[in-house]
Amino acid sequence: MMKEQKENTNGTIDLTDSLKPAFGPGCETCPVHHASNLRKLGVDMTDWDYVVALAGNPNTGKSTVFNALTGLRQHTGNWPGKTVTRAEGGFVYADSRYKIVDLPGTYSLLSTSLDEEVARDFILFGQPDVTIIVVDATRLERNLNLVLQILEITDRAVVCLNLMDEARRHGLAVDERRLARDLG
């Protein structure tokens, strides 16, 4: 299923604008994903221009971001291991078709379970056009291990700070500009 993205009027941030810089200049004319690698992982790229992976620790809101981007209703839950297989959906924005892949939560690319292997293999071998790393702003330090591992593999990544309202409610301040500068 695809959802046509429109300008938000409810005060939410439209992640699709954040994705454009991550694709880089070559992406205006062609995707960089490796379709053969994606096919080996069971991803059908027919009718899609780009593939976007949603990665992050368990319980950071990846499925909620997936639902917001795709318009689907992937079941969300607040327990680790809620997503144990990947979910796929998509949307159209500015005449481009984006396939979104919601990966199981993992704390590290050094997988210890089958669901973590699904996430690791997709990021390492699928070579998506961009990986959105959803992090919990209330537990930023714990989330940075995975962020740094993914940034070692690819520069085609966007860090999505989630649960910022919860962080503020707990008196935590996140300096987004400094975080962006420090992560590169």
Steps between C-alpha positions, in 0.01 A plus 500: 500500500611854433410825667528829316688738733346843540609809688437452870263739672504333840846617604678172432829483316489352151794258486491485122674837479774363727554207267598701192849603623572142610452371147773727366534674164506182289155406620324761297539268201552150637471298818816363659345193659619169371185332370668160478598514869148605595350218292719249687348632823148459358429867425308563177611834354252488212315834491734666753772759441666497843518276803517648851585288804361593843747381763543555872498348845185321615221729622620822334191556285615356166158353425333830587728682254426224244125552546534879466695469175297222338150558634490133603404376843793282599432381855704697752599391847728610779693181557829380353459247221161635387615499137674169429474506122524797271190686385484672161294790374553808292403846390535736207661840541606744227442240227730246669385171649653404835485150648532512881628193683432493877773281650491317833660692786862429578755645739794407280594365159674218689180299504414249772150402389310423179311832497826692548648299211214619275589862578875447469480315169270759346725792597828325411405306189184670370676835464185715519507845344474650847465369855291700743630423849217568746642582844330554834592850622442390861767229467732657247825354632369143476387562140830646378676161479279395208513848345880493495510146359268596214694821430817288470330304220326779308480875482147466360331523838263735678468504879138548603476629857177355632323547834628857534183593689575228757858623534379855570245368749784329689712816493742371237632740239642371171719736299402383151753723322790377712388138458488546121844665501654229723354218291619659176 
